[in-house]
Structure formats: structure tokens, C-alpha cells
Amino acid sequence: MKKIIVLLICAGVLLSALAGCGKKEQNIVFTATVDEIHDSSILVSTADDVGFDKASVSFAADVKIGFNLIVGQTVKITALPQIKESYPVQVTAVAIELVTEAASPTPGTP
């Protein structure tokens, strides 16, 4: 009887340990064009097929952005895998990199 109890306890511990070994979700990486800039977020239009066309991307003060954000720039965003399902979707960036600068306006165009 004692052996059965010990065996059941060991099996329970093993199952608990294996349950904690689930696959970790990967960050989302996508390319987008900056549409609007706010204090701690940007609104972007995605260029990649990531399941949404626009996103409100928030970022904490500790996220280092090595360039000045300008409307029209193309950026590469690495975001946490959690997506708030609204329109536009809301994600939290862990990194924002410049891909291309905003196009300069052609002289003579408004």
C-alpha cells in the first residue's frame, strides 16, 4: 500500500513538472508604415500578412528607439505575442527599428 501511495505521488509530481514545460509563445515581428505618433504609442499600417492591417503599438519608456519617429517611415516592430482584439488591434512593442525613412515630398506638391 505504501508503494502505491509513493508511486502515485511520484506520478503526480512528474505530471505537474511536464505540464509546466509548455511551448513559449514567440514575439510577433512585422513591418509597417507609421500613420500617427503619440506620446507612448504609434498607429501603423502593416505591410506583412500578420492577420491585421492596422495596429496601435504601445511602447514603454525603456524601449530604445534609435531614431526620431516620423509619419511615413517604414519600421520593423517586434511585439509581445498578446494581441488585444479591437480595431485597430493593440500590441506592445519590445523593439522598433527603422527600415526606411519617410519619403520626401516632391517640390511643388502640397
C-alpha atoms as one frame of an Amber mdcrd trajectory, in Angstrom:
protein
   0.000   0.000   0.000   2.865   2.331   0.854   4.491   1.654  -2.520   1.287
   2.543  -4.362   0.974   5.860  -2.495   4.626   6.729  -3.192   4.184   5.762
  -6.844   1.058   7.947  -7.156   2.839  10.898  -5.540   5.814  10.497  -7.898
   3.479  10.278 -10.896   1.671  13.440  -9.754   4.939  15.343  -9.356   6.123
  14.183 -12.779   2.857  15.222 -14.457   2.989  18.628 -12.756   6.558  19.165
 -13.946   5.703  18.196 -17.521   2.650  20.466 -17.578   4.919  23.449 -16.901
   7.047  22.678 -19.963   4.585  24.116 -22.481   5.785  25.819 -25.634   6.555
  29.501 -25.082   4.784  31.899 -27.449   7.065  33.744 -29.864   7.114  37.514
 -30.250   5.375  38.930 -33.326   7.629  40.641 -35.882   6.161  42.725 -38.700
   6.934  45.652 -40.989   4.627  48.659 -41.011   4.258  52.286 -42.073   3.869
  54.905 -39.338   0.493  56.690 -39.686   0.252  58.610 -36.391   2.610  59.319
 -33.487   1.530  59.757 -29.855   3.486  60.055 -26.571   3.866  56.331 -25.879
   2.256  54.719 -28.918   2.101  54.814 -32.694  -0.613  53.874 -35.162   0.734
  51.830 -38.061  -0.475  50.168 -41.264   1.055  46.721 -41.628   2.926  45.691
 -44.757   3.195  41.993 -43.850   0.454  39.357 -43.717   0.155  39.136 -39.922
  -3.617  38.872 -39.660  -4.355  42.578 -39.192  -3.992  45.679 -41.363  -3.625
  48.378 -38.692  -2.230  48.315 -35.180  -1.939  50.640 -32.234   1.556  49.896
 -30.965   2.315  50.970 -27.405   5.836  51.037 -26.019   7.308  51.618 -22.578
   9.813  54.375 -21.866  12.593  51.779 -21.604  12.142  50.656 -25.236  15.084
  52.213 -27.042  14.182  53.812 -30.356  17.416  54.930 -32.025  15.762  57.409
 -34.393  13.051  60.076 -34.423   9.668  58.648 -35.335   8.173  60.431 -38.347
   4.874  59.775 -40.125   5.536  57.828 -43.330   8.558  55.867 -42.097   8.682
  52.113 -42.574   9.554  50.359 -39.321  10.137  46.799 -38.156   8.222  46.114
 -34.948   8.891  43.277 -32.535   5.880  42.951 -30.230   4.773  40.702 -27.413
   2.540  37.823 -28.601  -0.513  39.118 -26.729  -2.883  40.916 -29.127  -5.856
  42.922 -27.859  -8.607  42.144 -30.347 -10.090  45.522 -31.204  -9.846  47.706
 -34.275  -7.162  48.554 -34.710  -5.554  45.714 -32.777  -3.380  46.739 -29.843
   0.095  45.327 -29.282   3.047  46.176 -27.048   6.406  46.696 -28.746   9.655
  45.427 -27.281  11.704  46.831 -30.196  11.158  49.298 -33.042  13.738  49.546
 -35.845  13.871  51.914 -38.798  13.621  50.185 -42.192  13.254  53.226 -44.494
  12.869  56.944 -43.957   9.679  58.764 -44.854   9.531  59.791 -48.499  10.463
  63.427 -49.033   7.681  65.477 -50.557   8.192  66.333 -54.220   8.803  70.078
 -54.688   5.649  71.838 -55.781   3.246  69.314 -54.196   1.162  70.214 -51.150
